[in-house]
Amino acid sequence: MRALLQRVSRGSVTVDGQEAARIGPGLVILVGVAAGDTPEQAAWLADKAANLRIFEDDEGKMNLSVLDRGGEAVVVSQFTLYADTRHGRRPGFSQAALPQEAEPLVAHFAECLAAAGVRTQTGVFQAHMLVEILNDGPVTILLER
């Protein structure tokens, strides 16, 4: 599994003109699931995301987590995190999990993040989403398990 964390001032997800999620300061987390990934990997990544110290303290050092800051998160399924671009000009996605395998793991990741104490919203699985990400810093961290 891969989770691309972006520290944001705000973020939102819109599907078919309807807002599905909106947060203020916190994280927009794009989650990619590979074939064979497990719920344990999702739980580990969620714990890491909740506790990763990528927010600045009063001295300007990245010393606080999203939990410490009382921030929120939007979790968006993103199979393209498993794009294989080594050959040709069109990415391949053979490493990405099939939707029936990926959907419950993305949901489990979001549930674990919420259980850790992060106010969590989600995008809409397999929908065409417009994702607004106002990256703060910019800070973008790739987690992989």
C-alpha positions, 0 to 999 in steps of 0.5 A: 500500500502507498499513501501520499500525504499532503499537508494542506490549508484546505482540501475538498472532493467534488463528484458530479457537482456535489461536494463529497468532502471538505476540510480545513487545515490537515491532510489530503491523503491519496491511497493506492492499494496493490494486489495482495495488500492486507488490512494490517498494512492499511492499519499501519499506514493509518497509524503512521499518517496520524502520528507523523510529525509534519506540522510546524510547532511554535518554533517553526520545526516540523514537530507536530502530527495532525493529531497534535494540531487537531487537523482533519483528513480527506482520504481519496482512493488513487490507483494511479499511485501504482502506475508503471511508466517504465515502458512505452508512453501509456502507464500500466496498472497491473500492480494495482489491486482490483476494485473489489480488493481495493475498496475495503482496504481504503475504507479500512485505512479511513476507519483506522485513521478516524479511530486514531482520533483524526476527523476523517472524510473520504472521496467516492470510490471509483468516481470521477473526483475533482480534488482540491488540494491547497498544499501547505509548505508544500509538504508531500510525503510518500508512505509505503508498506 
